[in-house]
Amino acid sequence: MLDVCLLGTGGMLPLPERYLTSLLARYNGRKLLIDCGEGTQVTMRMLGWGYKTIDIICLTHYHGDHVTGLPGLLLTIGNSGRKEPLTIIGPPGLKKIVDGLTCICRDIAFELVLMELPYEKQSIQIGEFWISILPVPHNVRCFAYTIENKRNPKFIVEKAKQNNVPQKYWKKLQQGQTITLEQVVYTPDMVLGDARKGLKVSYCTDCRPISELEEFIEGADLFVCEAMYIQDEYLDQVKKHKHMLGSEAARLASVSNVKKLWLTHFSPALIGPYINIEGIKEIFANTVAGYDRMTTTLEFEEEC
């Protein structure tokens, strides 16, 4: 199962009741963080999941409300006793940004592995996280992210026996290895069933909606998307600064068959903990207005 927490839901600047937009995912005890604005380590402390096992930080872009929390967080991770390398992913310019931000935390005891990625659609795997990246239109280079946790096909004893696979090789084949023995080749498909659906979370903020996003988020168990403002009367304003309305996020969710939509990255003008999204739910019923430290657990689908 995959635990997901929306650490903060604000855009532009933190408010007393709303930290800046950031997402934390936890799978088999390891964690991935998307964006790290000012105060991220504070709301993370309030959540209580700990810091030491954050292995990956994905940055969407380099505006301050998405990156200025990085030095403090890295120092806190260091104080938690981490020694293993930590990977930071981002669009072109990552090294310059991280070098500047970390000039006050050069003495951390773990290595920073910087993955400055080209501005193009791509996928990478780090540990048990499969990370897909899509360039999206903002006024600086910006990435949308999809994280997936794959599920291995089920081992089928009857199939292994039917294919005369020696039992001593079952485990290796189940792990994806191919075995060659006396000119006989044993492959994983000889003991495994069909592919099984994994878990998928898509995250998109600070951009305009584009058709490529529809395929990118298709079938996501959870789609986390910005809603700088909610309704269409603010369309001209969000277009000017290349942001997105809640109504636009809902339309993306509707056409892309996602299961649930969390809205985030609200304008500081949207004051108070309650944000009215009744009109949005008419577009996509399973929409939730995010709030700080909102958490869910996604589980693999039960098999028939």
Secondary structure, 3 states (H helix, E strand, C coil): CEEEEEEECECCCCECCECECEEEEEECCEEEEECCCCCHHHHHHHHCCCCCCEEEEECCCCCHHHHCCHHHHHHHHHHCCCCCCEEEEECCCHHHHHHHHHHHCCCCCCCEEEEECCCCCEEEEECCEEEEEEEECCCCCEEEEEEEEEECCCECHHHHHHCCCCHHHHHHHHCCCCEEECCEEECHHHCECCCEEEEEEEEECCCCCCHHHHHHCCCCCEEEEECCECCHHHHHHHHHHCCCEHHHHHHHHHHCCCCCEEEECECCCCCCCCCCCHHHHHHCCCEEECCCCEEEEECCCCCC
